[in-house]
């Protein structure tokens, strides 16, 4: 009976160890995804800055065209 009880405890510990391993694997995967999301967010912020810059340039061109039209 003691032997069976010992096996049952060992099996329980093996189950706990497997769950812990799986949890760590999931945690590492989540960390990788978070890092990718942060990298993408940084790239999007860079694109946003570029779009704002283009918008400013278009505004300048629009103002110049308006001046030419008024002067014509």
VMD Tcl script that draws the C-alpha trace (Angstrom):
set ca {
  {0.00 0.00 0.00}
  {2.86 2.37 0.85}
  {4.41 1.63 -2.52}
  {1.16 2.50 -4.30}
  {0.86 5.69 -2.25}
  {4.45 6.62 -3.14}
  {3.72 6.05 -6.85}
  {0.59 8.17 -6.59}
  {2.59 11.01 -5.03}
  {5.30 10.71 -7.67}
  {2.69 10.80 -10.43}
  {1.15 13.88 -8.85}
  {4.56 15.59 -8.73}
  {5.19 14.64 -12.35}
  {1.87 16.22 -13.26}
  {2.79 19.37 -11.36}
  {6.18 19.46 -13.10}
  {4.56 19.09 -16.52}
  {2.07 21.84 -15.75}
  {4.87 24.11 -14.57}
  {6.87 23.43 -17.73}
  {3.82 24.17 -19.89}
  {3.17 27.37 -17.94}
  {6.74 28.54 -18.48}
  {6.48 27.76 -22.20}
  {3.27 29.77 -22.47}
  {4.82 32.60 -20.47}
  {7.83 32.72 -22.80}
  {5.55 32.73 -25.85}
  {3.52 35.59 -24.39}
  {6.72 37.55 -23.73}
  {7.78 37.07 -27.36}
  {4.39 38.25 -28.59}
  {4.54 41.29 -26.31}
  {7.98 42.17 -27.65}
  {6.70 41.89 -31.22}
  {3.70 44.09 -30.42}
  {5.98 46.72 -28.89}
  {8.22 46.62 -31.97}
  {5.21 46.99 -34.27}
  {3.86 49.83 -32.14}
  {7.20 51.62 -32.47}
  {7.13 51.16 -36.24}
  {3.58 52.49 -36.43}
  {4.62 55.52 -34.39}
  {7.43 56.11 -36.89}
  {5.00 55.89 -39.79}
  {2.66 58.28 -37.98}
  {5.50 60.79 -37.64}
  {6.29 60.48 -41.34}
  {2.66 60.96 -42.31}
  {2.49 64.09 -40.14}
  {5.62 65.37 -41.86}
  {4.10 64.75 -45.31}
  {0.90 66.44 -44.18}
  {2.91 69.51 -43.21}
  {4.65 69.56 -46.57}
  {1.35 69.25 -48.43}
  {0.00 72.18 -46.41}
  {3.01 74.30 -47.45}
  {2.49 73.38 -51.11}
  {-1.22 74.15 -50.80}
  {-0.40 77.56 -49.33}
  {2.01 78.29 -52.17}
  {-0.56 77.26 -54.78}
  {-3.12 79.52 -53.09}
  {-0.63 82.43 -53.27}
  {-0.03 81.81 -56.97}
  {-3.76 81.65 -57.66}
  {-4.39 84.88 -55.73}
  {-1.52 86.57 -57.52}
  {-2.64 85.48 -60.96}
}
mol new
graphics top color blue
foreach p $ca { graphics top sphere $p radius 0.5 }
foreach p [lrange $ca 0 end-1] q [lrange $ca 1 end] { graphics top cylinder $p $q radius 0.2 }
display resetview
